[in-house]
Amino acid sequence: MILRLEVGGDGKTRAWLYNDDGLAKEFVGQNMAEVAMMLEKFIKKNWRQVEGIYVFLGPAGYSRLRATHAFALGIGLAQHIPVAGYKNWRDRLGRTIPRQPKTPLKPIYP
């Protein structure tokens, strides 16, 4: 599975889980804490099934972006999951994620 995190222009935080067939589940919350709790219940502490995390780089509110990046990096570091950033999900990399989850990810923080 691939996890994608984004802060929307409407002020909501969203997370999407993709499997080999495409979109598996969408989570929407007022902040990253709400989305994190929804993800934890869905994944049931088995983060090993997540093969990569993509996090939105902006533009968005600084605090929301920072919380989203902190969550992504925390899970990535703790579970040894690669973390990468994106600015536009419609770019080439975004389109290939659901079909090729083993695609190497470029880290957003070295």
N, CA, C and O atoms as a GROMACS GRO file, in nm:
protein
  440
    1MET      N    1   0.083  -0.119   0.000
    1MET     CA    2   0.000   0.000   0.000
    1MET      C    3   0.087   0.125   0.000
    1MET      O    4   0.199   0.125   0.052
    2ILE      N    5   0.034   0.229  -0.059
    2ILE     CA    6   0.098   0.360  -0.061
    2ILE      C    7   0.008   0.455   0.017
    2ILE      O    8  -0.113   0.456  -0.002
    3LEU      N    9   0.067   0.535   0.104
    3LEU     CA   10  -0.007   0.634   0.181
    3LEU      C   11   0.024   0.772   0.124
    3LEU      O   12   0.141   0.808   0.106
    4ARG      N   13  -0.080   0.849   0.096
    4ARG     CA   14  -0.064   0.986   0.048
    4ARG      C   15  -0.130   1.080   0.146
    4ARG      O   16  -0.245   1.060   0.184
    5LEU      N   17  -0.057   1.184   0.189
    5LEU     CA   18  -0.108   1.282   0.286
    5LEU      C   19  -0.112   1.419   0.220
    5LEU      O   20  -0.022   1.457   0.146
    6GLU      N   21  -0.220   1.494   0.249
    6GLU     CA   22  -0.234   1.626   0.188
    6GLU      C   23  -0.315   1.718   0.277
    6GLU      O   24  -0.408   1.676   0.345
    7VAL      N   25  -0.278   1.846   0.276
    7VAL     CA   26  -0.355   1.951   0.342
    7VAL      C   27  -0.432   2.021   0.231
    7VAL      O   28  -0.372   2.076   0.139
    8GLY      N   29  -0.564   2.020   0.240
    8GLY     CA   30  -0.646   2.078   0.135
    8GLY      C   31  -0.664   2.228   0.150
    8GLY      O   32  -0.641   2.284   0.257
    9GLY      N   33  -0.706   2.292   0.042
    9GLY     CA   34  -0.733   2.434   0.045
    9GLY      C   35  -0.851   2.470   0.132
    9GLY      O   36  -0.866   2.586   0.172
   10ASP      N   37  -0.935   2.372   0.163
   10ASP     CA   38  -1.051   2.397   0.250
   10ASP      C   39  -1.016   2.385   0.398
   10ASP      O   40  -1.104   2.394   0.484
   11GLY      N   41  -0.887   2.364   0.428
   11GLY     CA   42  -0.844   2.354   0.567
   11GLY      C   43  -0.852   2.215   0.626
   11GLY      O   44  -0.818   2.196   0.743
   12LYS      N   45  -0.894   2.118   0.548
   12LYS     CA   46  -0.903   1.980   0.598
   12LYS      C   47  -0.777   1.903   0.561
   12LYS      O   48  -0.710   1.933   0.462
   13THR      N   49  -0.746   1.805   0.643
   13THR     CA   50  -0.633   1.717   0.617
   13THR      C   51  -0.687   1.586   0.563
   13THR      O   52  -0.785   1.531   0.614
   14ARG      N   53  -0.623   1.536   0.459
   14ARG     CA   54  -0.670   1.412   0.396
   14ARG      C   55  -0.558   1.311   0.385
   14ARG      O   56  -0.440   1.345   0.375
   15ALA      N   57  -0.599   1.186   0.386
   15ALA     CA   58  -0.505   1.076   0.364
   15ALA      C   59  -0.574   0.976   0.272
   15ALA      O   60  -0.694   0.949   0.284
   16TRP      N   61  -0.497   0.922   0.181
   16TRP     CA   62  -0.547   0.819   0.090
   16TRP      C   63  -0.454   0.699   0.097
   16TRP      O   64  -0.332   0.714   0.104
   17LEU      N   65  -0.512   0.580   0.096
   17LEU     CA   66  -0.435   0.457   0.088
   17LEU      C   67  -0.461   0.394  -0.048
   17LEU      O   68  -0.576   0.373  -0.087
   18TYR      N   69  -0.354   0.364  -0.119
   18TYR     CA   70  -0.364   0.301  -0.250
   18TYR      C   71  -0.307   0.160  -0.243
   18TYR      O   72  -0.204   0.137  -0.179
   19ASN      N   73  -0.374   0.066  -0.308
   19ASN     CA   74  -0.317  -0.067  -0.325
   19ASN      C   75  -0.290  -0.087  -0.474
   19ASN      O   76  -0.298   0.009  -0.551
   20ASP      N   77  -0.259  -0.206  -0.515
   20ASP     CA   78  -0.225  -0.231  -0.656
   20ASP      C   79  -0.340  -0.200  -0.751
   20ASP      O   80  -0.318  -0.173  -0.869
   21ASP      N   81  -0.464  -0.204  -0.701
   21ASP     CA   82  -0.581  -0.180  -0.785
   21ASP      C   83  -0.621  -0.033  -0.791
   21ASP      O   84  -0.711   0.002  -0.868
   22GLY      N   85  -0.558   0.052  -0.714
   22GLY     CA   86  -0.594   0.194  -0.710
   22GLY      C   87  -0.631   0.237  -0.568
   22GLY      O   88  -0.577   0.184  -0.471
   23LEU      N   89  -0.722   0.331  -0.558
   23LEU     CA   90  -0.760   0.386  -0.429
   23LEU      C   91  -0.831   0.282  -0.343
   23LEU      O   92  -0.929   0.221  -0.386
   24ALA      N   93  -0.780   0.260  -0.223
   24ALA     CA   94  -0.840   0.162  -0.132
   24ALA      C   95  -0.927   0.230  -0.027
   24ALA      O   96  -1.034   0.179   0.007
   25LYS      N   97  -0.883   0.346   0.027
   25LYS     CA   98  -0.956   0.412   0.135
   25LYS      C   99  -0.915   0.558   0.143
   25LYS      O  100  -0.799   0.592   0.118
   26GLU      N  101  -1.011   0.644   0.179
   26GLU     CA  102  -0.984   0.787   0.197
   26GLU      C  103  -1.023   0.827   0.338
   26GLU      O  104  -1.126   0.782   0.390
   27PHE      N  105  -0.942   0.910   0.400
   27PHE     CA  106  -0.967   0.961   0.534
   27PHE      C  107  -0.964   1.113   0.530
   27PHE      O  108  -0.874   1.172   0.470
   28VAL      N  109  -1.064   1.179   0.593
   28VAL     CA  110  -1.070   1.324   0.596
   28VAL      C  111  -1.094   1.368   0.740
   28VAL      O  112  -1.181   1.315   0.808
   29GLY      N  113  -1.015   1.466   0.786
   29GLY     CA  114  -1.030   1.518   0.921
   29GLY      C  115  -1.000   1.666   0.927
   29GLY      O  116  -0.948   1.723   0.831
   30GLN      N  117  -1.031   1.729   1.038
   30GLN     CA  118  -1.003   1.871   1.057
   30GLN      C  119  -0.855   1.898   1.075
   30GLN      O  120  -0.807   2.007   1.045
   31ASN      N  121  -0.781   1.798   1.126
   31ASN     CA  122  -0.637   1.816   1.148
   31ASN      C  123  -0.568   1.680   1.136
   31ASN      O  124  -0.632   1.577   1.119
   32MET      N  125  -0.436   1.683   1.145
   32MET     CA  126  -0.358   1.560   1.128
   32MET      C  127  -0.384   1.461   1.241
   32MET      O  128  -0.377   1.340   1.219
   33ALA      N  129  -0.414   1.509   1.361
   33ALA     CA  130  -0.441   1.419   1.474
   33ALA      C  131  -0.563   1.332   1.445
   33ALA      O  132  -0.562   1.212   1.471
   34GLU      N  133  -0.669   1.392   1.392
   34GLU     CA  134  -0.790   1.315   1.359
   34GLU      C  135  -0.760   1.211   1.251
   34GLU      O  136  -0.801   1.095   1.262
   35VAL      N  137  -0.690   1.252   1.148
   35VAL     CA  138  -0.657   1.160   1.038
   35VAL      C  139  -0.566   1.048   1.088
   35VAL      O  140  -0.583   0.933   1.049
   36ALA      N  141  -0.471   1.082   1.174
   36ALA     CA  142  -0.381   0.979   1.228
   36ALA      C  143  -0.458   0.874   1.307
   36ALA      O  144  -0.427   0.755   1.297
   37MET      N  145  -0.557   0.916   1.384
   37MET     CA  146  -0.637   0.819   1.460
   37MET      C  147  -0.718   0.729   1.367
   37MET      O  148  -0.730   0.609   1.392
   38MET      N  149  -0.773   0.786   1.260
   38MET     CA  150  -0.847   0.706   1.162
   38MET      C  151  -0.755   0.605   1.093
   38MET      O  152  -0.792   0.489   1.074
   39LEU      N  153  -0.636   0.650   1.055
   39LEU     CA  154  -0.540   0.560   0.991
   39LEU      C  155  -0.500   0.446   1.084
   39LEU      O  156  -0.492   0.331   1.042
   40GLU      N  157  -0.474   0.479   1.209
   40GLU     CA  158  -0.432   0.378   1.306
   40GLU      C  159  -0.539   0.269   1.323
   40GLU      O  160  -0.507   0.151   1.331
   41LYS      N  161  -0.665   0.310   1.328
   41LYS     CA  162  -0.774   0.212   1.341
   41LYS      C  163  -0.783   0.125   1.216
   41LYS      O  164  -0.807   0.004   1.226
   42PHE      N  165  -0.764   0.185   1.098
   42PHE     CA  166  -0.777   0.111   0.974
   42PHE      C  167  -0.660   0.016   0.953
   42PHE      O  168  -0.680  -0.100   0.915
   43ILE      N  169  -0.540   0.063   0.977
   43ILE     CA  170  -0.420  -0.017   0.952
   43ILE      C  171  -0.396  -0.116   1.066
   43ILE      O  172  -0.328  -0.217   1.046
   44LYS      N  173  -0.450  -0.089   1.183
   44LYS     CA  174  -0.441  -0.178   1.300
   44LYS      C  175  -0.297  -0.211   1.339
   44LYS      O  176  -0.261  -0.326   1.361
   45LYS      N  177  -0.217  -0.106   1.346
   45LYS     CA  178  -0.078  -0.115   1.393
   45LYS      C  179   0.011  -0.203   1.307
   45LYS      O  180   0.120  -0.241   1.351
   46ASN      N  181  -0.032  -0.235   1.187
   46ASN     CA  182   0.050  -0.313   1.095
   46ASN      C  183   0.100  -0.221   0.984
   46ASN      O  184   0.059  -0.233   0.868
   47TRP      N  185   0.189  -0.130   1.019
   47TRP     CA  186   0.240  -0.032   0.924
   47TRP      C  187   0.333  -0.095   0.822
   47TRP      O  188   0.370  -0.030   0.724
   48ARG      N  189   0.372  -0.220   0.841
   48ARG     CA  190   0.462  -0.287   0.746
   48ARG      C  191   0.398  -0.304   0.608
   48ARG      O  192   0.470  -0.319   0.509
   49GLN      N  193   0.264  -0.300   0.601
   49GLN     CA  194   0.199  -0.314   0.472
   49GLN      C  195   0.206  -0.185   0.390
   49GLN      O  196   0.176  -0.186   0.270
   50VAL      N  197   0.246  -0.074   0.453
   50VAL     CA  198   0.263   0.052   0.380
   50VAL      C  199   0.404   0.053   0.322
   50VAL      O  200   0.503   0.045   0.395
   51GLU      N  201   0.414   0.063   0.189
   51GLU     CA  202   0.542   0.055   0.119
   51GLU      C  203   0.607   0.191   0.096
   51GLU      O  204   0.727   0.199   0.071
   52GLY      N  205   0.528   0.296   0.105
   52GLY     CA  206   0.581   0.430   0.083
   52GLY      C  207   0.481   0.535   0.128
   52GLY      O  208   0.360   0.511   0.129
   53ILE      N  209   0.532   0.651   0.166
   53ILE     CA  210   0.448   0.762   0.209
   53ILE      C  211   0.482   0.882   0.122
   53ILE      O  212   0.598   0.921   0.110
   54TYR      N  213   0.380   0.940   0.060
   54TYR     CA  214   0.395   1.063  -0.016
   54TYR      C  215   0.324   1.174   0.061
   54TYR      O  216   0.210   1.158   0.102
   55VAL      N  217   0.392   1.286   0.081
   55VAL     CA  218   0.337   1.396   0.158
   55VAL      C  219   0.339   1.523   0.072
   55VAL      O  220   0.436   1.550   0.002
   56PHE      N  221   0.230   1.598   0.079
   56PHE     CA  222   0.213   1.720   0.001
   56PHE      C  223   0.309   1.827   0.051
   56PHE      O  224   0.322   1.849   0.172
   57LEU      N  225   0.379   1.894  -0.042
   57LEU     CA  226   0.479   1.995  -0.006
   57LEU      C  227   0.423   2.137   0.001
   57LEU      O  228   0.493   2.227   0.049
   58GLY      N  229   0.303   2.158  -0.043
   58GLY     CA  230   0.244   2.292  -0.034
   58GLY      C  231   0.205   2.342  -0.172
   58GLY      O  232   0.228   2.274  -0.271
   59PRO      N  233   0.147   2.457  -0.177
   59PRO     CA  234   0.128   2.555  -0.072
   59PRO      C  235   0.008   2.522   0.018
   59PRO      O  236  -0.092   2.467  -0.028
   60ALA      N  237   0.022   2.555   0.143
   60ALA     CA  238  -0.084   2.539   0.243
   60ALA      C  239  -0.037   2.609   0.370
   60ALA      O  240   0.072   2.664   0.374
   61GLY      N  241  -0.121   2.607   0.472
   61GLY     CA  242  -0.084   2.669   0.598
   61GLY      C  243   0.038   2.603   0.660
   61GLY      O  244   0.051   2.480   0.659
   62TYR      N  245   0.128   2.684   0.712
   62TYR     CA  246   0.255   2.631   0.765
   62TYR      C  247   0.233   2.528   0.876
   62TYR      O  248   0.296   2.422   0.873
   63SER      N  249   0.147   2.556   0.971
   63SER     CA  250   0.128   2.463   1.083
   63SER      C  251   0.071   2.329   1.037
   63SER      O  252   0.114   2.224   1.084
   64ARG      N  253  -0.024   2.334   0.946
   64ARG     CA  254  -0.082   2.208   0.896
   64ARG      C  255   0.019   2.128   0.815
   64ARG      O  256   0.028   2.006   0.828
   65LEU      N  257   0.096   2.198   0.731
   65LEU     CA  258   0.200   2.128   0.655
   65LEU      C  259   0.302   2.067   0.749
   65LEU      O  260   0.344   1.952   0.730
   66ARG      N  261   0.343   2.142   0.849
   66ARG     CA  262   0.444   2.094   0.944
   66ARG      C  263   0.395   1.971   1.019
   66ARG      O  264   0.471   1.875   1.037
   67ALA      N  265   0.269   1.972   1.062
   67ALA     CA  266   0.213   1.856   1.132
   67ALA      C  267   0.205   1.735   1.041
   67ALA      O  268   0.233   1.622   1.083
   68THR      N  269   0.166   1.758   0.916
   68THR     CA  270   0.157   1.647   0.820
   68THR      C  271   0.295   1.590   0.791
   68THR      O  272   0.311   1.468   0.784
   69HIS      N  273   0.394   1.676   0.773
   69HIS     CA  274   0.532   1.629   0.748
   69HIS      C  275   0.587   1.556   0.870
   69HIS      O  276   0.653   1.454   0.856
   70ALA      N  277   0.561   1.608   0.989
   70ALA     CA  278   0.610   1.542   1.111
   70ALA      C  279   0.549   1.402   1.126
   70ALA      O  280   0.619   1.308   1.163
   71PHE      N  281   0.421   1.389   1.098
   71PHE     CA  282   0.356   1.258   1.105
   71PHE      C  283   0.419   1.162   1.004
   71PHE      O  284   0.453   1.049   1.039
   72ALA      N  285   0.433   1.208   0.880
   72ALA     CA  286   0.490   1.122   0.775
   72ALA      C  287   0.632   1.079   0.809
   72ALA      O  288   0.667   0.962   0.796
   73LEU      N  289   0.713   1.174   0.853
   73LEU     CA  290   0.853   1.140   0.886
   73LEU      C  291   0.862   1.051   1.009
   73LEU      O  292   0.946   0.962   1.015
   74GLY      N  293   0.776   1.075   1.108
   74GLY     CA  294   0.776   0.991   1.228
   74GLY      C  295   0.743   0.846   1.196
   74GLY      O  296   0.813   0.755   1.240
   75ILE      N  297   0.637   0.825   1.120
   75ILE     CA  298   0.599   0.689   1.080
   75ILE      C  299   0.708   0.630   0.991
   75ILE      O  300   0.746   0.514   1.007
   76GLY      N  301   0.759   0.709   0.898
   76GLY     CA  302   0.864   0.660   0.808
   76GLY      C  303   0.988   0.615   0.881
   76GLY      O  304   1.043   0.508   0.853
   77LEU      N  305   1.034   0.698   0.976
   77LEU     CA  306   1.153   0.661   1.052
   77LEU      C  307   1.129   0.541   1.143
   77LEU      O  308   1.214   0.451   1.151
   78ALA      N  309   1.016   0.539   1.210
   78ALA     CA  310   0.988   0.430   1.304
   78ALA      C  311   0.967   0.296   1.234
   78ALA      O  312   1.007   0.192   1.286
   79GLN      N  313   0.905   0.298   1.118
   79GLN     CA  314   0.870   0.174   1.049
   79GLN      C  315   0.958   0.145   0.928
   79GLN      O  316   0.933   0.049   0.855
   80HIS      N  317   1.060   0.228   0.904
   80HIS     CA  318   1.151   0.211   0.790
   80HIS      C  319   1.075   0.214   0.657
   80HIS      O  320   1.094   0.129   0.570
   81ILE      N  321   0.988   0.315   0.645
   81ILE     CA  322   0.909   0.335   0.523
   81ILE      C  323   0.965   0.458   0.452
   81ILE      O  324   0.981   0.562   0.516
   82PRO      N  325   0.995   0.450   0.323
   82PRO     CA  326   1.045   0.568   0.252
   82PRO      C  327   0.938   0.678   0.244
   82PRO      O  328   0.820   0.650   0.226
   83VAL      N  329   0.983   0.802   0.259
   83VAL     CA  330   0.894   0.919   0.255
   83VAL      C  331   0.939   1.009   0.141
   83VAL      O  332   1.058   1.038   0.128
   84ALA      N  333   0.844   1.054   0.059
   84ALA     CA  334   0.875   1.144  -0.052
   84ALA      C  335   0.771   1.254  -0.056
   84ALA      O  336   0.660   1.238  -0.006
   85GLY      N  337   0.808   1.366  -0.117
   85GLY     CA  338   0.716   1.478  -0.128
   85GLY      C  339   0.666   1.494  -0.271
   85GLY      O  340   0.728   1.448  -0.366
   86TYR      N  341   0.553   1.562  -0.283
   86TYR     CA  342   0.500   1.594  -0.415
   86TYR      C  343   0.430   1.730  -0.408
   86TYR      O  344   0.380   1.771  -0.304
   87LYS      N  345   0.428   1.799  -0.522
   87LYS     CA  346   0.358   1.926  -0.531
   87LYS      C  347   0.230   1.914  -0.612
   87LYS      O  348   0.133   1.986  -0.589
   88ASN      N  349   0.230   1.823  -0.708
   88ASN     CA  350   0.116   1.805  -0.796
   88ASN      C  351   0.093   1.655  -0.815
   88ASN      O  352   0.176   1.588  -0.876
   89TRP      N  353  -0.017   1.604  -0.765
   89TRP     CA  354  -0.043   1.461  -0.772
   89TRP      C  355  -0.065   1.413  -0.915
   89TRP      O  356  -0.055   1.294  -0.942
   90ARG      N  357  -0.093   1.504  -1.005
   90ARG     CA  358  -0.120   1.464  -1.144
   90ARG      C  359   0.008   1.452  -1.226
   90ARG      O  360   0.002   1.423  -1.346
   91ASP      N  361   0.122   1.472  -1.164
   91ASP     CA  362   0.246   1.458  -1.240
   91ASP      C  363   0.275   1.311  -1.267
   91ASP      O  364   0.201   1.223  -1.223
   92ARG      N  365   0.382   1.284  -1.338
   92ARG     CA  366   0.415   1.147  -1.378
   92ARG      C  367   0.426   1.053  -1.260
   92ARG      O  368   0.375   0.941  -1.266
   93LEU      N  369   0.492   1.095  -1.153
   93LEU     CA  370   0.512   1.009  -1.037
   93LEU      C  371   0.380   0.974  -0.971
   93LEU      O  372   0.357   0.859  -0.934
   94GLY      N  373   0.292   1.073  -0.957
   94GLY     CA  374   0.162   1.049  -0.895
   94GLY      C  375   0.078   0.949  -0.971
   94GLY      O  376   0.007   0.869  -0.911
   95ARG      N  377   0.085   0.954  -1.104
   95ARG     CA  378   0.004   0.862  -1.184
   95ARG      C  379   0.055   0.718  -1.176
   95ARG      O  380  -0.023   0.625  -1.195
   96THR      N  381   0.182   0.699  -1.148
   96THR     CA  382   0.236   0.563  -1.148
   96THR      C  383   0.222   0.493  -1.013
   96THR      O  384   0.240   0.371  -1.006
   97ILE      N  385   0.192   0.565  -0.909
   97ILE     CA  386   0.190   0.503  -0.776
   97ILE      C  387   0.092   0.387  -0.763
   97ILE      O  388   0.134   0.279  -0.720
   98PRO      N  389  -0.037   0.402  -0.799
   98PRO     CA  390  -0.128   0.288  -0.780
   98PRO      C  391  -0.091   0.166  -0.862
   98PRO      O  392  -0.120   0.053  -0.822
   99ARG      N  393  -0.027   0.187  -0.978
   99ARG     CA  394   0.007   0.073  -1.063
   99ARG      C  395   0.142   0.012  -1.030
   99ARG      O  396   0.164  -0.107  -1.055
  100GLN      N  397   0.233   0.091  -0.975
  100GLN     CA  398   0.368   0.043  -0.948
  100GLN      C  399   0.411   0.082  -0.807
  100GLN      O  400   0.493   0.173  -0.792
  101PRO      N  401   0.359   0.017  -0.703
  101PRO     CA  402   0.392   0.058  -0.567
  101PRO      C  403   0.538   0.035  -0.530
  101PRO      O  404   0.583   0.088  -0.427
  102LYS      N  405   0.612  -0.040  -0.607
  102LYS     CA  406   0.752  -0.066  -0.574
  102LYS      C  407   0.846   0.040  -0.634
  102LYS      O  408   0.968   0.027  -0.625
  103THR      N  409   0.788   0.144  -0.694
  103THR     CA  410   0.868   0.251  -0.754
  103THR      C  411   0.958   0.314  -0.647
  103THR      O  412   0.909   0.348  -0.540
  104PRO      N  413   1.086   0.329  -0.674
  104PRO     CA  414   1.174   0.392  -0.574
  104PRO      C  415   1.128   0.534  -0.542
  104PRO      O  416   1.087   0.608  -0.632
  105LEU      N  417   1.134   0.572  -0.417
  105LEU     CA  418   1.090   0.703  -0.374
  105LEU      C  419   1.208   0.793  -0.348
  105LEU      O  420   1.309   0.748  -0.294
  106LYS      N  421   1.197   0.919  -0.386
  106LYS     CA  422   1.302   1.015  -0.360
  106LYS      C  423   1.272   1.082  -0.225
  106LYS      O  424   1.167   1.145  -0.210
  107PRO      N  425   1.361   1.070  -0.127
  107PRO     CA  426   1.334   1.128   0.004
  107PRO      C  427   1.324   1.281  -0.004
  107PRO      O  428   1.397   1.344  -0.080
  108ILE      N  429   1.233   1.339   0.075
  108ILE     CA  430   1.222   1.483   0.076
  108ILE      C  431   1.320   1.545   0.176
  108ILE      O  432   1.352   1.663   0.166
  109TYR      N  433   1.366   1.467   0.270
  109TYR     CA  434   1.467   1.513   0.364
  109TYR      C  435   1.582   1.414   0.362
  109TYR      O  436   1.561   1.296   0.393
  110PRO      N  437   1.703   1.458   0.328
  110PRO     CA  438   1.816   1.363   0.321
  110PRO      C  439   1.859   1.316   0.459
  110PRO      O  440   1.952   1.236   0.470
   0.00000   0.00000   0.00000
